[in-house]
Structure formats: structure tokens, C-alpha cells
Amino acid sequence: MNGFFITGTDTGVGKTIISSGLAAVLKENSIDVGVFKPLLSGTSPDDPDSDTNLLKRMSQTSLSHEEITPFAFKEPLAPYVAGKYEGKVVNIDDVLSHWNIIKRQHKFFIVEGAGGISVPLGENFLVSHLIKALQLPIIIVARPNLGTFNHTYLTVEYAKSLNMDIAGIVINGASENPDISEKTNPALFEELCDVPLLGITPKLEDITLDNIKKMINDHIDVLSLFKKWSN
């Protein structure tokens, strides 16, 4: 299976914006793309404002909300904790069972995790375990400002320790008037993380489907990325 697993250095870094934008640009270029965000906390998949709904709309997949996100929890917590509140803990076999059903419906997939690479999804089940099971290269979404290097470097080193393929880093949410830390972080990433910097995307004030797609087209060379990592 060809695709990317989008993870982050933290929650709220813009994984869904980047994931949905990548899917939209691939679709725009006639690439058969699907999306999968297996676990969602804090809302239902069919909520108009949910991550699942944005992924579905941007990718134009025929997959249902429930197929894209088979496990959803009410509380805005790590899925393992949110699931325990509801008495339903998910294990990796549950997720892979759903993945095996949908993965043949598209030639390429954008898979989005929950929070960062070590977030617990179930008992003894982290996001990193799912990445290893799916065997997809990862794109790491990082924030742009002071303190982001530590989170990003630790994420990269952890991924390397597990022999994951790292497609690169996207710095998301750049300011119109960046301070000195935002200006210097990209070079620091490239120097010390030793993985490609795929792009620096601005903070979107007006989050619309067109604006997300334009942002990705303007700041990330999606087709080169696709060609490099497609079999």
C-alpha cells in the first residue's frame, strides 16, 4: 500500500489541515486517494466540524465517515483514556481489521494519527505501533515557534530508533511577522534532525477548503513527494 502517515510533535499542530490538504492536491492531480483517521476524540465523525468530515470532503473519497473513523470517543482526551471512560478500549487488531477492509478501495492513502507519535491509543498500543504495523512513511507536522525544536527532534529520533521511514517535516502555522525563533528554527531542523524539510505553511486565518488546498500547493511540492515515495 502506498501512502503517508501524518503524525505530529503534539496535539493542535495542524495535522488535519496538512492531511486534508495533501489529499486534496493529490485528488486534484488525478491520484486515487483515500483517507483514514481511525481514532477520534471529542466529537463524532459525522459532525460537520470534525477532522473526519474535513478529510472526507477534501479527499472526495466515497468512504463513509464511519469507515474513515471507526472509533470515536466523546471526551477530548488521548483515545486510550477517552475509551476507558466509555468502557471500550481499542486494540491494534481492531484498527487493522478496519484498515484491511478499506485499504483496497484506493491506491494511495493519507492516514492521520492522534496527537503525537507516542500518544496511547489503547492498552500497550501507541501511535508508533500503528505506524509500524501500516508500514507507511511518516510526515511530521511541527509548530513553528520557540520550543518546537525539542519536540521535533525527539519525535524524529524516536522514529529513527524504530527504523521508520521519515518522508520529512512540515512546519505549520508560520506567522506573518515571525520572531527570531521562527526565523531560525527551519535551518536548525535541517541541520540537526537530518530529514527533509518539506515546507513551511502559514497560519490560516480563514480555514476554507480552497484556502487549505492553495496553501499546500503554494508551500509543499506534493507531486515530487508522491513520486519519491510511490512504488
C-alpha positions as CSV (number, residue, x, y, z in Angstrom):
1,M,0.0,0.0,0.0
2,N,1.3,3.5,-0.9
3,G,0.6,6.5,1.3
4,F,1.8,8.6,4.2
5,F,1.1,8.5,7.9
6,I,0.7,12.1,9.2
7,T,1.8,12.4,12.8
8,G,2.7,15.5,14.9
9,T,5.0,16.8,17.6
10,D,2.0,17.5,19.7
11,T,-1.8,17.9,19.6
12,G,-3.1,21.0,17.9
13,V,-0.2,21.4,15.4
14,G,-2.4,21.2,12.3
15,K,-2.2,17.5,11.3
16,T,-5.7,17.5,9.9
17,I,-5.1,20.7,7.9
18,I,-2.0,19.2,6.3
19,S,-3.5,15.7,5.9
20,S,-6.7,17.0,4.2
21,G,-4.7,19.5,2.1
22,L,-2.3,16.8,0.8
23,A,-5.3,14.6,0.0
24,A,-7.0,17.4,-1.9
25,V,-3.9,18.2,-4.0
26,L,-3.4,14.5,-4.8
27,K,-7.0,14.3,-5.9
28,E,-6.7,17.4,-8.0
29,N,-3.9,15.7,-9.8
30,S,-6.0,12.6,-10.6
31,I,-4.4,10.4,-8.0
32,D,-6.8,7.9,-6.4
33,V,-6.5,8.9,-2.8
34,G,-8.3,7.7,0.4
35,V,-8.1,8.9,4.0
36,F,-8.1,7.1,7.3
37,K,-8.2,8.6,10.8
38,P,-9.0,5.5,12.8
39,L,-9.4,7.1,16.2
40,L,-11.1,10.5,17.1
41,S,-11.7,12.1,20.4
42,G,-14.0,14.9,21.5
43,T,-16.5,14.8,18.7
44,S,-18.4,12.4,16.3
45,P,-17.0,11.6,12.8
46,D,-20.1,12.9,11.1
47,D,-20.0,16.3,12.9
48,P,-19.6,19.0,10.2
49,D,-16.7,20.4,12.1
50,S,-14.9,17.1,12.8
51,D,-11.5,16.2,11.4
52,T,-13.1,13.2,9.8
53,N,-15.5,15.4,7.8
54,L,-12.8,17.7,6.6
55,L,-10.7,14.7,5.5
56,K,-13.7,13.2,3.6
57,R,-14.6,16.5,1.9
58,M,-11.1,17.3,0.8
59,S,-10.2,13.9,-0.5
60,Q,-13.6,13.4,-2.1
61,T,-13.5,9.7,-1.1
62,S,-16.6,7.6,-1.3
63,L,-15.6,6.1,2.1
64,S,-18.2,6.8,4.8
65,H,-17.4,8.8,7.9
66,E,-17.6,5.5,9.9
67,E,-15.2,3.8,7.5
68,I,-12.7,6.7,7.8
69,T,-13.0,6.8,11.6
70,P,-14.3,3.6,13.0
71,F,-13.5,4.5,16.7
72,A,-14.7,7.8,18.2
73,F,-15.0,8.9,21.8
74,K,-16.8,11.8,23.5
75,E,-14.1,13.1,25.7
76,P,-11.3,15.3,24.2
77,L,-8.6,13.1,25.6
78,A,-6.0,10.6,24.4
79,P,-8.0,7.8,22.8
80,Y,-7.0,5.2,25.3
81,V,-8.1,7.4,28.2
82,A,-11.3,8.6,26.4
83,G,-12.1,5.0,25.6
84,K,-11.7,3.8,29.2
85,Y,-14.2,6.5,30.3
86,E,-16.7,4.8,28.0
87,G,-15.7,1.2,28.7
88,K,-14.5,0.5,25.2
89,V,-10.7,0.1,24.8
90,V,-9.4,-0.4,21.3
91,N,-6.5,-2.6,20.4
92,I,-4.3,-2.7,17.3
93,D,-6.0,-5.7,15.8
94,D,-9.3,-3.8,15.9
95,V,-7.8,-0.9,13.9
96,L,-6.0,-3.2,11.4
97,S,-9.3,-5.2,10.9
98,H,-10.9,-2.0,9.6
99,W,-7.8,-1.0,7.6
100,N,-7.8,-4.3,5.8
101,I,-11.4,-3.7,4.7
102,I,-10.9,-0.2,3.2
103,K,-7.3,-0.2,2.0
104,R,-8.1,-1.8,-1.4
105,Q,-10.7,0.9,-2.2
106,H,-7.9,3.4,-3.0
107,K,-4.4,3.2,-4.5
108,F,-3.0,5.8,-2.1
109,F,-3.9,6.7,1.4
110,I,-3.3,9.6,3.8
111,V,-3.5,8.2,7.3
112,E,-3.7,10.6,10.2
113,G,-2.8,9.7,13.8
114,A,-4.0,11.2,17.1
115,G,-1.8,13.8,18.7
116,G,1.9,12.9,18.7
117,I,3.8,9.8,17.8
118,S,3.7,8.3,21.4
119,V,0.0,9.0,22.2
120,P,-1.7,5.9,23.7
121,L,-4.5,4.6,21.5
122,G,-5.2,1.5,23.6
123,E,-3.7,-0.7,26.3
124,N,0.0,-1.1,25.4
125,F,-0.9,0.4,22.0
126,L,0.7,3.7,20.9
127,V,0.5,5.7,17.6
128,S,4.0,4.4,16.9
129,H,2.8,0.8,17.0
130,L,0.2,1.6,14.4
131,I,2.7,3.3,12.1
132,K,4.9,0.3,12.3
133,A,2.0,-2.0,11.5
134,L,0.9,0.0,8.5
135,Q,4.5,0.4,7.2
136,L,3.9,3.8,5.8
137,P,6.5,6.6,5.6
138,I,5.7,9.4,8.1
139,I,5.3,13.1,7.7
140,I,5.9,15.0,10.9
141,V,3.9,18.2,11.5
142,A,5.5,20.7,13.8
143,R,4.7,24.1,15.1
144,P,7.0,27.0,14.2
145,N,7.7,28.9,17.4
146,L,10.0,28.8,20.4
147,G,10.4,25.3,21.9
148,T,9.4,23.4,18.8
149,F,12.9,22.1,18.1
150,N,13.0,19.9,21.2
151,H,9.6,18.3,20.4
152,T,10.5,17.8,16.8
153,Y,14.0,16.4,17.4
154,L,12.7,13.9,20.0
155,T,10.0,12.8,17.6
156,V,12.5,12.3,14.8
157,E,14.9,10.4,16.9
158,Y,12.2,8.2,18.3
159,A,11.0,7.4,14.8
160,K,14.6,6.7,13.7
161,S,15.1,4.3,16.7
162,L,12.1,2.3,15.4
163,N,13.5,2.3,11.8
164,M,10.6,4.2,10.4
165,D,10.8,5.9,7.0
166,I,10.6,9.6,7.5
167,A,9.4,11.5,4.4
168,G,10.1,14.8,6.2
169,I,8.8,17.6,8.3
170,V,6.2,20.3,7.7
171,I,6.4,23.4,9.9
172,N,2.8,24.5,10.1
173,G,1.3,27.8,11.4
174,A,4.0,30.2,10.5
175,S,3.3,33.8,11.5
176,E,3.0,36.8,9.1
177,N,5.6,38.6,11.2
178,P,7.9,35.8,12.6
179,D,10.1,36.4,15.6
180,I,13.7,35.3,15.7
181,S,12.9,31.8,16.9
182,E,10.6,31.2,13.9
183,K,13.2,32.6,11.5
184,T,16.0,30.3,12.8
185,N,14.1,27.1,13.5
186,P,13.9,25.8,9.9
187,A,17.7,25.9,9.5
188,L,18.1,24.2,12.9
189,F,15.7,21.4,11.8
190,E,17.6,20.8,8.6
191,E,21.0,20.8,10.4
192,L,20.3,18.6,13.4
193,C,17.2,16.5,12.5
194,D,18.8,15.3,9.3
195,V,15.5,14.8,7.5
196,P,13.9,16.8,4.7
197,L,12.0,20.0,5.5
198,L,9.1,19.6,3.1
199,G,7.6,23.0,3.6
200,I,6.6,25.9,5.9
201,T,2.9,26.6,5.8
202,P,1.3,29.7,7.2
203,K,-1.3,30.0,9.9
204,L,-4.7,30.1,8.1
205,E,-7.0,32.8,9.5
206,D,-9.8,31.7,7.1
207,I,-10.0,28.0,7.0
208,T,-11.8,27.0,3.9
209,L,-11.4,24.1,1.5
210,D,-9.9,26.3,-1.2
211,N,-7.6,28.1,1.2
212,I,-6.2,24.8,2.6
213,K,-5.6,23.4,-0.9
214,K,-4.0,26.6,-2.1
215,M,-1.7,26.7,1.0
216,I,-0.5,23.2,0.3
217,N,0.0,23.9,-3.4
218,D,2.0,27.0,-2.6
219,H,4.3,25.6,0.1
220,I,4.7,21.9,-0.5
221,D,5.9,20.1,-3.6
222,V,3.3,17.4,-3.3
223,L,3.8,15.7,-6.7
224,S,7.6,15.3,-6.1
225,L,6.9,13.9,-2.7
226,F,4.3,11.5,-4.1
227,K,6.7,10.3,-6.9
228,K,9.5,9.8,-4.5
229,W,7.5,7.5,-2.1
230,S,5.2,5.7,-4.5
231,N,6.1,2.2,-5.7
